[in-house]
Amino acid sequence: MCIAGFKKKKLAINSTPSSFPHTHTHFQNRLSHTGSRGTGANPVTQGVKPEGEGTHPGRVFFSIPRVKTPIGMCSLQIVSLHFLKTRVLHLFYLIPPGVCNLLNPSTIYANNEVNLDEVDIYGFDYDYTLALYSSALDAMIYNKAREFLIQHYKYPQGISRYDYIPNFAARGLHYDIQKGLLMKIDAFHYIQPGTVYRGLRPVPDEEVLQLYGGTHHVPLHQVSGFYGKGPKMKQFMDVFSLPEMTLLAVANDFFISNDIEYDPVHLYKDVSDAVGMVHIKGYMYKWIMQDLEKYIIRGDETYAVLHRLVSNGKKLFLITNSPFSFVDKGMKYMVGKDWREFFDVIIVQADKPHFFNDCVKPFRRLDSNGDLQWDKINSLDKGQIYKQGNLFDFLRLTGWRGSKVLYFGDHLYSDLADLMLRHGWRTGAIVPELEMETKVVNTEQYAQSLTWLQALTGLLERMQMHRDPESQKVLQDWLKEREELRAVTKNLFNPQFGSIFRTCHNPTYFSRRLCRFSDLYMASISCLLNYDLSYTFYPRRTPLQHEAPLWMDQLCTGCMKTPFLEEMTHIR
C-alpha cells in the first residue's frame, strides 16, 4: 500500500479492530514478516488483551515493538507505526510519565530528602508565605505604578488607557533591558520559541534569531548576576513582579503602537522605580491594612500551621522585609492578638537578601509602638521585635544552625539561595502557582495532549533514519503535529508563556533554580497540615537519560501509581 493510500484509510479508524478488518489484517500480515524482537509474535496483536483480562475489561492495549530499523530499510515499519500511532490517538488509554488525574494541589514536593523529625526550628517569611494575597492586589499595584509613571515621570497620558491584564505575565520570566523583550528561558539558557514579547505582541522566531546572533541561547552568566538583577537581563522571581512585567509590556506597546522613539533602558528604569515607589511610599501596606478581608486569603490555615508546630514543641521565628505595623495588623487578623507568643524571634525590615550575606547592620529593638530603641542587643528574646540585623549575629545569638532549621519563603533568591548554599539550612519554597498548574495537569485535555506528544516524540526518535520520500513526508507531518501539540499544552497554562515549570520538554530556568535552592516546595504552608511532623519526604528518583527504561514505577508524587505504563515503555 502506498503511504498516500494508507493516510486516507487511517481516517476511518476507530477504537475497535472490527471496525477496520481489512486494514487491521493487512498490517497483521505485513508486520509478521518484519521480525519483532525475541520471537515471531505478531507485533500488532502481542500487546492486545482480550476483554475480561486484567483490571480494565474491554480496553485494548498496544505495545509498539522494538524492531531493528537500519538506514536504508523500506518504509514498511514507519507506515506500520503510523497506523499504531493512530490507534493511540483514538484509545487515549496510555498515560505518560508524570501525568495522572489524581495530583493533589496540597502535596509537598521534595527535591531533597528531608526528615521532619530532625527539624526543631521553623522559620518563615511573611508576604506570600504566612500571608497569601488575592489577585486584586496585583491590579492595585499596577494602577498606582502606572499613575506614578504618568504623573512623576511625565509619560504620555495615553498609557492610562491600558488596564491591567491579569493573566498576561508569569513568574520566572526574563526581561532583556536593552532590547525591551520579555521572554521565557529554559534550564540550559535557551529562549523558548514563541514566548518572546515586545510590548503585548509576540516577536517572530526568525527575528529573535537575528536579535541574538543566530541562536536562541542567552549567556546569562555574562548579562545577569547571581540574583537575576541585570545589568542587561532581569529575571522576575517573586509574585509581586507580575504587575511590573505587565506595566513594562504596556509601556513598550504604547510607544511602539504610536511610533514614538524611546530608549528601552530608560523605560525599564522608570517602570522599576514607579513600582518600587508603590512599596517604598507604603501604598501597598495601606491598602491591605484598610481591607484585610479583601486582600488576605486563607489566614485560618496560617493559624492552624503555627498552632500545630508550637503544640509539638517546635521553635518558630519570622524574618521579613515588611515593617512591623503592617505585619502586626495582618498577623492579628490571621492568628489573633497574641500572635507574637507563637514566635521565639521576630525580625522585621530585615533587608533580605543582604541580611543573609553580609554582617554590617546590627540588630535594633523596637518597643510595643514600633519605635526604635538604643540598647545593645546581646540576645534575641521571645516576645520582642527586632529590626534589620544580619544572619551571622542571628546564628551567634541563637545557635540555630544546619539541617535542624527549615525556613520557608516565596523568593528563591532573596529568601532561600544563601541559606541553602552558604549555611546549610533546610529550605521550603512557597509556589502559589502550583495550585493552578496542578488543576491543568489534572485535566483530560492536558493528559491526552501530553500522551500524544510523548508518543509522537518517541516515534520521531525511532524512525528518523528512514530516508525514502514516503517516510520523510510522514516524518515532516509528525514534526508539524508535534509543534502544534506543544502550542496546545503551553496555552493550557498561559497563552503567552505557558507553564512556569517547563519550556516544551525542558525545565524552565525558574524550575532549575527551584530545584537548586529548595529542599521542598509547595503551594502554601498549609500543605504542612497534611503531614505528620515526623514524616520523611523522599524525592522521586528523576531519571538520567540513560536510565529512562528503568524508571517506569517511579512517576508521581501526590498520586497513586500510574497505570498501563508497560505499553509506554516501547514508545518512549
C-alpha positions, 0 to 999 in steps of 0.5 A: 500500500502506498503511504498516500493510500494508507493516510486516507484509510487511517481516517476511518479508524476507530477504537475497535479492530472490527471496525477496520478488518481489512486494514487491521489484517493487512498490517497483521500480515505485513508486520509478521514478516518484519521480525519483532524482537525475541520471537515471531509474535505478531507485533500488532496483536502481542500487546492486545488483551482480550476483554475480561483480562486484567483490571480494565475489561474491554480496553485494548492495549498496544505495545509498539515493538522494538524492531531493528530499523537500519538506514536504508530499510523500506518504509514498511515499519514507519507506515506500520507505526503510523497506523499504531500511532493512530490507534493511540490517538483514538484509545487515549488509554496510555498515560505518560510519565508524570501525568495522572488525574489524581495530583493533589494541589496540597502535596509537598514536593521534595527535591531533597530528602528531608526528615521532619523529625530532625527539624526543631526550628521553623522559620518563615517569611511573611508576604506570600508565605504566612500571608497569601494575597488575592489577585486584586492586589496585583491590579492595585499595584499596577494602577498606582505604578502606572499613575506614578509613571504618568504623573512623576515621570511625565509619560504620555497620558495615553498609557492610562488607557491600558488596564491591567491584564491579569493573566498576561505575565508569569513568574520566572520570566526574563526581561532583556533591558536593552532590547525591551523583550520579555521572554521565557528561558529554559534550564540550559539558557535557551529562549523558548520559541514563541514566548518572546514579547515586545510590548503585548505582541509576540516577536517572530522566531526568525527575528529573535534569531537575528536579535541574538546572533543566530541562536536562541541561547542567552549567556546569562552568566555574562548579562545577569548576576547571581540574583537575576538583577541585570545589568542587561537581563532581569529575571522576575522571581517573586509574585509581586513582579507580575504587575511590573512585567505587565506595566513594562509590556504596556509601556513598550506597546504604547510607544511602539503602537504610536511610533514614538522613539524611546530608549528601552533602558530608560523605560525599564528604569522608570517602570522599576522605580514607579513600582518600587515607589508603590512599596517604598511610599507604603501604598501597598501596606495601606491598602491591605491594612484598610481591607484585610478581608479583601486582600488576605486569603486563607489566614485560618490555615496560617493559624492552624500551621503555627498552632500545630508546630508550637503544640509539638514543641517546635521553635518558630521565628519570622524574618521579613522585609515588611515593617512591623505595623503592617505585619502586626495588623495582618498577623492579628487578623490571621492568628489573633492578638497574641500572635507574637507568643507563637514566635521565639524571634521576630525580625522585621525590615530585615533587608533580605537578601543582604541580611543573609550575606553580609554582617554590617547592620546590627540588630535594633529593638523596637518597643510595643509602638514600633519605635526604635530603641538604643540598647545593645542587643546581646540576645534575641528574646521571645516576645520582642521585635527586632529590626534589620540585623544580619544572619551571622549575629542571628546564628551567634545569638541563637545557635540555630544552625544546619539541617535542624532549621527549615525556613520557608519563603516565596523568593528563591533568591532573596529568601532561600539561595544563601541559606541553602548554599552558604549555611546549610539550612533546610529550605521550603519554597512557597509556589502559589502557582502550583495550585493552578498548574496542578488543576491543568495537569489534572485535566483530560485535555492536558493528559491526552495532549501530553500522551500524544506528544510523548508518543509522537516524540518517541516515534520521531526518535525511532524512525528518523533514519528512514530516508525514502520520500514516503517516510520523510513526508510522514516524518515532516507531518509528525514534526508539524503535529508535534509543534502544534501539540506543544502550542496546545499544552503551553496555552493550557497554562498561559497563552503567552508563556505557558507553564512556569515549570517547563519550556516544551520538554525542558525545565524552565530556568525558574524550575532549575533554580527551584530545584537548586535552592529548595529542599521542598516546595509547595503551594502554601504552608498549609500543605504542612497540615497534611503531614505528620511532623515526623514524616520523611519526604523522599524525592522521586528518583528523576531519571538520567537519560540513560536510565529512562527504561528503568524508571517506569514505577517511579512517576508521581508524587501526590498520586497513586501509581500510574497505570498501563505504563508497560505499553509506554515503555516501547514508545518512549 
